[in-house]
């Protein structure tokens, strides 16, 4: 079939809500778009372990320590699911690691901010994981099968993480004045970076239109950001916490909350590698990769030895 006919057949399949699978024909641009999105999603899960891992040894109780360890472990699992999904598109995992470690591949800008108090762990759970859920639930209906299936479990676990963060903040807001102030300070610092997690405005997001046509995305950046704000306002009232936006108010005509201007200069500065922790995050990831070389070599040697024994009929 001609290229144009193949593309029409592909789009008809997408429009009919039939999942695209790894062995199906797909436009090269579709494949590359998915590799970029899924690998960057995987990178975000792995780098996202760092700001929270920073507090495992300093969690205020054994219960909090166990909960945080479990959450960080979940994030590692999410990275595994997503790297595996990306590999079905023809890119190998080591290449993705090299793209991350070299700074060529991006990850969510939110993880380039520091965690300076225990309340930050609650803020990340409530706001960052809450924004992630808003982004990721529609991906369960992504047109690419392996990505969509991976997101089902990821979203279930992210929902638990969000509730965990909310509970941490609720505990702090029912505590001493010092604890309340710590929680408010964390929200003051994490609110705007969380708003930036949905990416640039629709006018500055050139890939959105095509991604929605291919049903990789189901909502635009601005639509998801608005849904996030609408949900968080009511939850903040339950917490008794203030969202740091003086322009935040209900718009009866729109049926949504209006919110203030986002500092896009800060967003692009962080994306370009100039955020508070960009260099630290990449340094940590490179050190982990280099220090883990012996593990990869040992695993490969064991695999080759087992394959040789199996070929010789010595193992099942």
N, C-alpha and C positions, 0 to 999 in steps of 0.2 A: 504494500500500500504506500501511497505517496505521503510525505510528511504532513501535508495539510489534512489529509483524510484521517491519519492517525491522531492528529491533535483534536479533530472534531469528535472522533469516537471516544477519545479520552475525556473531553469536556462533557459529552453526553452522559458518560458513566458517572462523572462527578456530580452533574446536575441531578441525576437519578438517585443520589445518595448511596451509590455502590462504592465500597471501599477500594482503594488502590492498594495492591499488594506488591511485594518486592519484585516478583517476576513479571508483573504487568508492564506493558509499554508505558512510558511517561515522558513528557517533554524534558529536555535536559535542564531547562531553567527551573522547572518544578523540582527536579531532583536536587539541584544546587541550592534552591531556596530552603528545602527541607533540611539538607545537611547543615546549612548555616544556622537555621533556627533550632534544630534539635541539639546540635553540638554545643551551641551557646547556652541552651537550657541546661544541658548536662554540666557544663563548666560552672554555671551559676550554683548548681546544687553542691558541687565539690568545694568551690571557693566559699560558699555560704556556710560551710562547716567551721570556718576559721573564726569569725567573730564570736560565735557561741562556744566553740571549743575553748576559747580563752577564759571562760567562766566555769568550766567543769570542776576544776580543783578548788574554786572559791565559792561554789554554791553554798547558800546559807544553811542547808540541812541535808541529811542523807537522802531524804525524799526528793529534794530538788536536784541533787546530784544525779540520782538514778534516772529521774525524768529527763534531764538534759542530755545525759549519755545516750539514752534511748532515742532522743530526737536527732542528735548528731549522727547516730548510726543510721537512722531512717534516711537522712540526706545522702549519705554514702550510697545507700541502696537505690535511691532515686537516680543518682548519677549513673549507676550501673545499668538500670533499665534503659535510660536515655542513650547512653553510649552504644548499647546493644541495638537499639532501634536505628540509630544513625548508621551503624555498620551494615545494616541490610540495604543501604543505599550505595554501597561500594567504597566507603572510606574506612580505613583501618583505625583502630583505637590509638595506636602510637602516633599516627599523624595528627589526630585531634589533640592529644596531649602536647605535642610539640607546638601546635598552633596556639594553645593556651599559654604554655610556658614562655613562648617567645613574645607574647603580647599581641600577636597577629589576630587571634580570635578574641572576641569580647565576651563579657559576662555581665550580669545585672549590676548596674552602677551602685545599687544600694549596699553591696557588700564591701564597698571601699570607704565605709564610715566606721569609726571605732566604737567598741562597746566599753563604756567607762564606768558603768555601775550595774548592779544586779537588775535594776529596773529596766535596763536596756533589753534584757532577755525577754521580759514581759512585753515590751514595746515591739520587739521583732516578731514575737509570736502573734500578737494581736494585729499589728499593722502590716508588717512585711509578709507574713504568711497569709494574712487576710487578702492582701493585694495579689499574692501568688494564686490563691484559690480563685479569685475573680478572673484572673488571666487564664487559668488552667482548666477550669471546669468545661468551658466551651471546646477545649482541645480534645476532650473525650469523644467529640463528634468530628474530629479532624478527618479529612478525606483519606489520609494515609494510614492504613491499618495498624502497623506496628507502633506508631506514635500514639494513636488513639487508645490502643489497648494498654500501653504502658501508663497512660495518664489516669486510667481508672483507679489503679491502686495508689498512684502518687497523690491524687486528690483526696482519697480517703484518709491517708496519713497526714496530709497537710491540714485537713479539717481538724484533726486531733491536735496538731501543733498550734493552730489558731486558738482553740479552746484552752490549751495549756497556758498560752501567753495571756489570755484574758483573765484566767484564774490567778495568775501571778500578780497582775495589776490590781485585781479586785482585793486580793489579800493585802497588798501595800496600801490601797486607798482606805482600807478598814483598820489600818494600823496607826502608828504615831504620826505626828505632824512631819517629822523628819522623813518618814517613809512616804507620806503623801507628796511631799515636796520632791523627793527623788523620782517618784512615778511621773509627776507632772513635767519635771525637767527632761525625762527620757522622751515623753511624747512631744515636747517642744522641739527636740532635736530630730526625731524620726518621722514626724508627720510629712514634711515637705519632700524629703527623699523618697518616702513611700509613694507619694503622689507621682513622682517622676518614674516610678517602676513601670508604668504603662507605656513608656516611650514618648517620643515627641508628639506634638499635636498632629492631627490628621493631615493638615496642610504641609507639614514637614516630614511626613512618613510616605515616601514614594513607593514602598513595596506593599502597602496595605490593600490597595484596590485589586492588584493581581492575586494576592494571597486570599482575599475574600472570594474572588471569582473561582479560585481553585478549591475553596472551602477548607483551606488550611486554617484560616481565621474565620470566626463567625461574627465578631464585633470589632469595631474600630477602636483605636487607642482612646479616643475621647469618650466613646460610649462606655467603655469599661471603667475609665477614671470616674465618670459621673456616677455609675452604679456603686463604686467603692465609697465615694463621699456620702451618698445617700444612706448606705448601710452604717457607716462609721459614726455618723452624727447621733443616731439613736443609741448605739452601743456606748458611746462616750457619756451619754446622759445616765445610763445605768451605772457606769463606773464612777460617775461624779467627777470626771476629768474634763479639762478644757482643751479643745482643739485650737492650736495657735494660729487662727485665721480670723482677723477682725471683720473680714468681708463675707464670712460664712453666714448665709441667711436663706430661709425658705422662700422660694419663688412660686407663688400660687399659680401664676399663669403657665409656667413651664412644668409644674408638678415635680420639681427637683430643687435641690439646694444649689444656690449660687456660691462660688468660692473665689478666693483671691487669685492674683496672678502668680504663676510659678516662675521661679528664677531659672530660666532656660540656659542662661550663661553658665550657671553653676553645673547644671546637668551636662552640658557639652564639655565643660572643663574636666569633669570626672570621667566621662566616656573617653576622652582623649588621653587619659592616664595621669591626670594631675589632681586627683582626689586625695583626701587625707591619708588613705592607706593603700593606694594603688601599688606603689613600689614594694611595700611590705608584703602584700598578698602574693605578688608574683615571685618575690624572693622566697617566701615560705613554700610555695608550690614547687619551685625549681629544686629547692633543697630536699623536699620530700621525694621528688622523682629521682634525684641523684642518689639519695640514701637508700632508696628501695630497689636499686639496680640488682643487688645480689638476690633479692627475692624473685624478681622476674627471671633472672638467669637460672636459679635453682628450679623454678617451676618449669621452665622450658627444658632443662636437662632431664627432669623427672618424666615429662611428657614424652620426650624422645626415647628415653629408656623403656618406658612402658609400651610404646608403639613397637619398638624393636622386639620386645619379649612377646608381644601379641602376635607379631608376624612370624615368630619362631614357634608359635603354638604353646608358649609357656604360661600364658595367662588367658583368662576368659575374654 
